[in-house]
């Protein structure tokens, strides 16, 4: 499928997606990433946890959806998808990326 939505598959982010997105955010109104840090920030984006890359089954799989604020989606999530590493630390200062050398067993 092309970026314009022309092809054998329907447009990904059309009316059906907008309706599903609105319903999801009504039921899951807080950013899951901020919430894990103890912040109650409203979510504005329904993110696909695993990138769907045009796979319609994965695209519509609600177990693959999470609510994120714009900041988390635009910074954290994009960086994670490009580098494959999770940036940042938890409240104790331990790196979030499980592959970081501090998180490896001794």
N, C-alpha and C positions, 0 to 999 in steps of 0.2 A: 504494500500500500504506500502511496506517496504521501508527502506531508500535507498536501491539499485535501486528502480524503478521497481522491479519485482512485478507483480501483474496484476490485471484486468485493472488498469488505466495506461495511457502512462507515460513515464518518465517526471516529472514536469519541470526540468530545462534543457531540451534538446535543440535541434536546434530551434524549434518554439519559445521557451522562449528567447533564445539568440537574435533572430531576433526582437521580440517584445521589448525586453529590449533596444537594440541599437536604435530602432526607438523612443522609449519613451525618452531616454536620449538626443537624438538629438533635440526633441521638448521641453524638460524640462531639460535644462542643469545645472541648479543651485540647490543646496541643499535647500529645503524649510525651514528647521529648521534654518540653518545659515542665510538665507535670512530674516527670521522673526526678527533676531537680527541685521540686517543691514549689514551683511557680504555677499559678492558675492563669494561663494566657489563652485567650480565645483562638481556636483553630480557624483557618481560612482556606486550607488546602486539604483535599483528600489525596493522600500520597499512596502510590503503589509501593509496598515494602520491597518486593522483588520487582525490578523493572520488567514490564510486560513485553516490550519491544514488538508490539503489534499482535501478540498472542491474545486473541479475544477471550479465551477461557481464563487466562491469568488476569486479563484486564477487568473482567466482571466478577472475579472471585473476591468476595467481601472479606474473606480471611486474609487477603493480601492488601487490605486497605488500612490506613491509619490517618488520624487527624493530626495535622501539623499547622503551626502558625507560618506566616509567609517567611519570616526570618529563618526559622529552622529549615524550611523547604528550600529556600534560595541559597542558604550557606551550607549548613551541615549536610543535608541530603545530597546536594549537587556535588560537594567535595567528596563524600563517601562513594558516590557512583563513579566519579572520575578516577580517584586514587585507590579505591578499595580499602581504605583505612578510615577508622572512626577517629576524628579529632576531638581533643578536649579531655578533661579530667572529671572525676566524680568529686563529691564534696570533701573527700579525704585527700584529694590530690592524686589519686591513682589514675593512670591513663584508662580511658574508656575502651580503647582498641584491645581486644583480647589477644592480638598477635604482638602487642608491644612487649619488649623484652622484660619489663617489670612484672608482666602478668604471666610469664612462662614458669612452669614448675621448676624448682631447683634441681 
